[in-house]
Amino acid sequence: MNKTETANVGDMVLFDRRNGQYEGKVFQVRENSVLVELSKDAAKILGYEMPNTVVRHGRYSIIS
């Protein structure tokens, strides 16, 4: 994962979670992490009630 670049709101990011890779769209940037909106399918696979998750800076790659 690219540890030097910080994502911005609207960026698509790729991250690892539970032995899989997932992508989502950043909707908020915080000091140590970003909040990411996942697809409904990805949220269901991960067992999340809401399609949102937190990903720490340095734990994702910006894909667009």
HELIX and SHEET records of a PDB file:
HELIX    1   1 LYS A   40  LEU A   46  1                                   7    
SHEET    1   A 5 ASN A  52  ARG A  56  0                                        
SHEET    2   A 5 SER A  33  GLU A  37 -1                                        
SHEET    3   A 5 GLY A  20  VAL A  29 -1                                        
SHEET    4   A 5 MET A  12  ARG A  17 -1                                        
SHEET    5   A 5 TYR A  60  ILE A  62 -1                                        
END                                                                             
